[in-house]
Amino acid sequence: MKEITPPMGWNSWNTFTDKIDEKLVIETADALSHNGLAEAGYKYVIIDDCWAEKERDKNGMLAADKQKFPHGMKYVADYVHSKGLKFGMYSCCGTRTCANYPGSFGHEWEDAKQFASWGVDYLKYDNCFKPNCADDPLLYRRMGLALANCGRDIVFAACQWGTENVSDWISTTGAATYRSTGDIKDCWSSVLGIANSQIEALSATPNCFNDMDMLVVGMHGNGGNGYIAAGGSTDTEYETHFALWAMMASPLIIGADVRHLDEVSRCILTNSEVIAIDQDEGRYAPYVLRCASNLHNTFTLVRLLSDGSAALGMFNFNDTAALVSVNFFDVGLSVRGMSMRVRDALHHEDLGVRRELLSATIEPHGSAVYRCTAVND
Ligand code: GLA
């Protein structure tokens, strides 16, 4: 199924890895529908790897782990749907998943039908244990065709880590999103590495969103078997991480334990004006502006939005505060008789009309997000 805007939801992997069960999924669905996250747009509840029995059943079908999911997956899906949410699951294009459970290679059609019968709305499809006989486009097209014929609308979320020139061929597979980077960790250097790998390689892939991996906002160094929660990040870094993902129209899939989310993280994740930029239906690609007068490691991402305004995300990757400026001429404004009406999208504040230049002092690892509308003087 095509998604018109980047999918938003929650995924079990970042915090819980293999420690998942029915109770967690049910409590997560409850939490999303009570704490404002579902209302903000987070609708997919996605179970990642480690949900299955270690081997297929005697009929060759995937089977839910009986200890973790005693009532089976349909029961869990029904519960998630009863909350007005959507249900996501995980498989892999190879013979085994990345955590060594059965993969879908050679079983794509029966697995797609089984996911449909359980009521799955979204399938994350990973990239481990691939047979040598098949290249990546073929492996992803195989599941894409099976999903397109399984009798249910299922969002196909390719998790292919940005290898094999994925952006060149992924829109031929039926995927709605594609992972363009390796796995994220909950620390500034990881967020920085992912952002830096993406900002110079931004592309609008038709019908397929660039997935920069699950959000770490709110993890605070918890869970993830230690290695994903790699020390945690500060609130400023979480805010910057969220603004980067939104400016680049990445899916927004929360990886924290939403049953125990701190209030600052909840506010970052539900910032309606930042989410509106992520979800803009114009689907224009962002571009990067590096102004000569600005400090190294500062830059502005600009994205044309469907109402004709421009979103400006200013970022400071330095360890000290920095002044970041954008000349409106560089965004396309006429130098004669035109200005920008500026709205601070992070703080929901109108800043009035600005001529020629927008500047902000940005704290270390910080960001500012503006929505600018051209006006005649
Ligand atoms: C890969 C993916 C992760 C997660 C794990 C599960 O590393 O990139 O997002 O799904 O596999 O094993």
Boltz pocket constraint, residues with backbone or C-beta under 6 A from the ligand:
constraints:
  - pocket:
      binder: B
      contacts: [[A, 13], [A, 48], [A, 49], [A, 97], [A, 98], [A, 99], [A, 126], [A, 159], [A, 182], [A, 183]]
      max_distance: 6.0
